[in-house]
């Protein structure tokens, strides 16, 4: 199909002290279709979602009463798209969880914190019915994935946890708020079980399929799952993939017949986990390496064989757990403003290759969090005691999520396409409603760091060759290595209650006059 196109000219300006370029020098054309090209993906309103480490779920959600700070962070995002983020509760500690019905709170046993792991995950978790009942504190209309213990091969634990989850979602309070259980997940990252002590060293995908089928049969019957019902099963949850029919991958478990079993026919979603690198050995990382357009695409496109195989089976493919660097993030990288631009580009690129939802992993005190839901007494960077506890707060990547959700909008029927930009540090996306271009996001991933010797800040000029007015909102960042101070459209979400402060500021421009974007900045352009 032929599409008429808008043309954007990008001009680069070097060593300009202001964040707004004045003397452009290099022109780059960018084509913006005026209607969505064939194959442009539809974008879910809860594309941006969260995976929560289960051990400290009560810190996130609240005990007895809601954690209002966490609620507000979710509500802010929901107001922009009309749908709250999907919440997955599970991850590593689900495979360390046991059930004791009468416990009013969670009983947790933690290892000692270290400089590289300031906020470790619990070694042992015991919970009761009250733990699951707190799901009622989520925003109205939230959809949930909840995992059960598979790591310890304790079928009784998985059965009891399943019953407790189902009871929680059947309570009048949860039903009244339209909070729904979309998926039950069995375990977490079973491909790592032979490395973390949950299975012997010869554990492989045939054994996984055999064990999963046994557990899934038990879980699905305990939950009363049916082909006609709403709640379904999620499978895989692999930390990595062979991308072939051997090893651990969707292709491998499909070939082994996982979908042909009775519980396999209740699978609706394949989840895999992805990180851009690892801090598991405590090695230093470089911020610009994270803020790298080619790396972002390479990191995600490696999963295209898995996505194609999954969709060929009629199933949904999601990143059920993801973030910047594995093992809770890299200090002075994952927690920075530069990482916020990585988050934005990573999130918006994912659906371009068929990933329908991106669940950013969160845990109390983790360096890569978008949200820190409770007071922290130790540094998230090295575990040293803080002079004064830090109250709940959002980290820089949260604010980029606000921009993303505003770009997606609340129509419930939006498509997006990546724009071809002939520079290796600027990303762009166009959003369409009713076949018409409505919004454009542009991201300058070049890191403007606090140690820049001359203090100059390079800019890119976007020079549109069409007439008409548009409104521009800016995600402003002082330095890429700042850990706070991110402002979007004149507002800060770094407030005691996570609600925005400040008046909204946006520029009304004539497109033919051009728009500048500085290093380490993102724009939301709304066509009038």
ZILINPE-V361047 format. One record per run of one state. SS is the DSSP state (2 for helix, 1 for strand, 0 for the rest). FROM is the first residue (numbers start at 1). LEN is the number of residues. Records with the same first field share a line. If there is no record, write none. Layout:
SS->FROM-LEN / FROM-LEN
//
This chain:
0->1-4 / 14-12 / 34-7 / 43-5 / 62-6 / 82-5 / 91-1 / 100-7 / 111-11 / 128-1 / 138-5 / 149-6 / 170-2 / 177-3 / 187-3 / 197-8 / 224-8 / 239-11 / 256-2 / 261-2 / 279-8 / 291-2 / 302-2 / 313-3 / 327-10 / 354-4 / 363-8 / 373-3 / 379-6 / 391-2 / 395-1 / 409-5 / 420-6 / 434-2 / 445-14 / 465-4 / 477-10 / 489-2 / 493-8 / 502-5 / 514-1 / 519-2 / 528-1
1->5-9 / 26-8 / 41-2 / 48-6 / 87-4 / 97-3 / 107-4 / 122-6 / 143-6 / 180-7 / 232-7 / 267-12 / 316-11 / 358-5 / 371-2 / 376-3 / 385-6 / 393-2 / 414-6 / 426-8 / 436-9 / 459-6 / 469-8 / 487-2 / 491-2 / 501-1 / 507-4 / 515-4 / 521-7
2->54-8 / 68-14 / 92-5 / 129-9 / 155-15 / 172-5 / 190-7 / 205-19 / 250-6 / 258-3 / 263-4 / 287-4 / 293-9 / 304-9 / 337-17 / 396-13 / 511-3
//
